[in-house]
Every structure is written in structure tokens, then in C-alpha cells.
Amino acid sequence: MQVNNVLSAYQVTANNTANANQASNELDSGQFMQILLAQLTHQNPLEPMDNAEMMSQFSQLNSLQELRGINTSMESVSVTSQTTYLTSLVGKTVKASRADGKVIEGVVEGVATDVENPQVLVGDEVVDLIDILEIKAD
């Protein structure tokens, strides 16, 4: 059934996004530690780095990582919400406008979840979600 394919596509997208974000977080943490080590190595011995300043920098790094985690979670919730909405359209009659000005009407037979461009399958045509003009419950 089409719904399983949609969930599989969502899971792949979510896993790829999580892996990419995790890699960028680790890179940022490594870069921060290199900068901090360079600061400590090259600091003026007569004016050493203030402990409060160092803790402030650690707190800022931790806040940045937490915000990225929240952003990843919000993206995941958005994708899930979008997928749920798209699957709710299966079996409903929609009227949509095409780029060439043609208006098509038909029953939604499937969906394609793409975070940037969600689409529904109406007959043998793929329609962007943004092009749907009317939704009728059957």
C-alpha cells in the first residue's frame, strides 16, 4: 500500500537529516576545542584567561548544540505533520491547477513526501501540494 512507501521515505529523510546534523555538531565542537586550546596555549601568562569567560564559552557551545537539537526535532515534527496531512488526502477528490493553466480533477491515489516539494498522485499526473485548489471528501 502507498502509505508504507511514504513512511519509508520519511524515515530515510529523517535519518539522513539527523546524521548530517550530528556530523556538523561534532565538527563545530571539535573546532571550538581547537580554538580554546589555541587560546590557552598562546595566552599572556601575566593576564591568563578568566575562568568565568571560559565557562561562558562552554555554555555558549552547549546552548548552540541544544538549539541545533531542537531545530532537528522541529524539522522531524514538521515532516511527520506534512506526511500525515498528505496521507489524509488519499482517496479524496481534488481539483488542482497545473503550471500550463490546465485544471485537473481526480482522486488522490498516492503521495510523494519531499520536504521541499510535497506532491500527490492524481490519476497519472503528479501534482504539487501548493497547486491544489479544492479538496472534496468522498
C-alpha positions as CSV (number, residue, x, y, z in Angstrom):
1,M,0.0,0.0,0.0
2,Q,1.2,3.5,-0.8
3,V,1.2,4.6,2.9
4,N,4.1,2.3,3.8
5,N,6.2,3.7,1.0
6,V,5.5,7.2,2.3
7,L,6.6,6.3,5.8
8,S,9.8,4.6,4.5
9,A,10.7,7.7,2.5
10,Y,10.1,9.8,5.7
11,Q,12.3,7.6,7.7
12,V,15.1,7.8,5.2
13,T,14.8,11.6,5.1
14,A,14.7,11.9,8.9
15,N,17.7,9.5,9.3
16,N,19.8,11.4,6.7
17,T,18.9,14.8,8.3
18,A,19.8,13.5,11.8
19,N,23.1,12.1,10.6
20,A,24.0,15.3,8.8
21,N,23.2,17.4,11.8
22,Q,25.1,15.1,14.1
23,A,28.2,15.4,11.9
24,S,28.0,19.2,11.8
25,N,27.6,19.4,15.6
26,E,30.7,17.2,16.1
27,L,32.7,19.3,13.6
28,D,31.7,22.5,15.4
29,S,32.6,21.0,18.8
30,G,36.0,20.0,17.5
31,Q,36.6,23.4,16.0
32,F,35.6,25.1,19.3
33,M,38.0,22.9,21.3
34,Q,40.9,23.6,18.9
35,I,40.2,27.4,19.2
36,L,40.0,27.1,23.0
37,L,43.3,25.1,23.1
38,A,45.0,27.7,20.9
39,Q,43.7,30.5,23.2
40,L,45.0,28.7,26.3
41,T,48.4,27.9,24.6
42,H,49.0,31.4,23.4
43,Q,47.6,33.4,26.3
44,N,49.6,36.0,28.1
45,P,50.9,34.4,31.3
46,L,50.6,37.8,33.0
47,E,46.9,38.0,32.1
48,P,45.5,34.5,31.9
49,M,42.1,33.7,30.6
50,D,39.4,34.4,33.1
51,N,37.6,31.2,34.4
52,A,34.2,32.9,34.1
53,E,34.9,33.7,30.4
54,M,35.9,30.1,29.7
55,M,32.8,28.8,31.3
56,S,30.7,31.3,29.4
57,Q,32.2,30.0,26.1
58,F,31.4,26.4,27.2
59,S,27.9,27.5,28.0
60,Q,27.5,29.1,24.6
61,L,28.7,26.0,22.8
62,N,26.3,23.9,24.9
63,S,23.4,26.2,24.0
64,L,24.3,26.1,20.3
65,Q,24.3,22.3,20.4
66,E,20.9,22.3,22.2
67,L,19.4,24.7,19.8
68,R,20.5,22.6,16.9
69,G,19.0,19.5,18.6
70,I,15.7,21.4,19.0
71,N,15.8,22.5,15.3
72,T,16.3,18.9,14.2
73,S,13.4,17.8,16.4
74,M,11.2,20.6,14.9
75,E,12.1,19.6,11.4
76,S,11.2,16.0,12.2
77,V,7.8,17.1,13.6
78,S,7.2,19.2,10.5
79,V,8.0,16.3,8.2
80,T,5.7,14.0,10.2
81,S,2.9,16.5,10.2
82,Q,3.3,17.0,6.5
83,T,3.3,13.2,5.9
84,T,0.2,12.8,8.0
85,Y,-1.6,15.5,6.1
86,L,-0.6,14.1,2.7
87,T,-1.8,10.6,3.6
88,S,-5.1,12.0,4.7
89,L,-5.7,13.2,1.1
90,V,-5.5,9.6,-0.3
91,G,-8.9,8.7,-1.6
92,K,-10.2,12.3,-1.7
93,T,-11.1,14.1,-4.8
94,V,-9.0,17.2,-5.5
95,K,-9.0,20.0,-8.0
96,A,-5.6,21.4,-8.9
97,S,-4.1,23.9,-11.2
98,R,-1.2,23.0,-13.4
99,A,1.7,25.3,-14.5
100,D,0.3,25.4,-18.0
101,G,-3.1,26.7,-16.7
102,K,-4.9,23.4,-17.1
103,V,-7.2,22.5,-14.2
104,I,-7.4,18.8,-13.3
105,E,-9.7,16.9,-11.0
106,G,-9.4,13.4,-9.7
107,V,-9.0,11.1,-6.8
108,V,-5.7,11.1,-4.9
109,E,-4.1,7.7,-5.4
110,G,-0.8,8.2,-3.7
111,V,1.6,10.8,-2.2
112,A,5.3,11.7,-2.5
113,T,6.9,13.2,0.5
114,D,9.6,15.6,-0.3
115,V,10.3,18.2,2.4
116,E,10.8,20.9,-0.2
117,N,8.0,19.9,-2.6
118,P,5.3,17.6,-1.4
119,Q,3.2,16.0,-4.2
120,V,0.1,13.9,-4.7
121,L,-0.7,11.4,-7.5
122,V,-4.0,12.2,-9.2
123,G,-4.6,9.6,-11.9
124,D,-1.4,9.5,-13.9
125,E,-0.3,13.1,-13.0
126,V,1.8,14.3,-10.2
127,V,0.5,17.5,-8.6
128,D,2.4,19.8,-6.2
129,L,0.5,20.2,-2.9
130,I,0.7,24.0,-3.4
131,D,-1.3,23.7,-6.7
132,I,-4.3,22.1,-5.1
133,L,-7.3,24.4,-5.3
134,E,-10.1,22.3,-3.7
135,I,-10.4,19.1,-1.7
136,K,-13.6,17.2,-1.6
137,A,-14.4,14.4,0.8
138,D,-15.9,11.3,-0.9
